[in-house]
Every structure is written in C-alpha cells, then in structure tokens.
C-alpha cells in the first residue's frame, strides 16, 4: 500500500513541480525582501 501511494505522490509533485517552485520562490523572495528591509532599518 505504501509504495503505490508514494509513486502517486511523486507523479503529482512532478506534474505540479513548476507551480510549486513558483509558489516557493515567491515565498522565499518575500521573506528575503522582508529580511533585507529589516537589516536596512537596523543599519540606518
């Protein structure tokens, strides 16, 4: 039961890989920008 479910998950993630990457990149960029803004505020 475990392996087929795992394979289905892999197929699902492969199909949605680009979408997931876009969402993750947006989230990472958002947090990096917040971090940079916080550092700029602390330096000024």
C-alpha positions, -999 to +999 in steps of 0.1 A: +000+000+000+028+024+009+048+023-024+019+029-048+008+059-027+043+072-027+045+068-065+012+087-069+027+115-047+058+116-069+037+118-101+015+145-085+045+166-075+062+161-109+031+174-126+028+204-102+066+209-099+067+242-118+037+256-099+052+246-065+086+261-075+069+294-085+050+295-051+081+286-031+102+312-050+076+339-043+076+329-006+114+329-004+117+362-023+090+377+001+109+366+032+143+377+017+129+411+009+114+414+044+148+404+058+167+430+037+142+457+047+147+448+084+185+449+080+183+483+062+162+497+090+187+484+117+217+498+098+202+533+093 
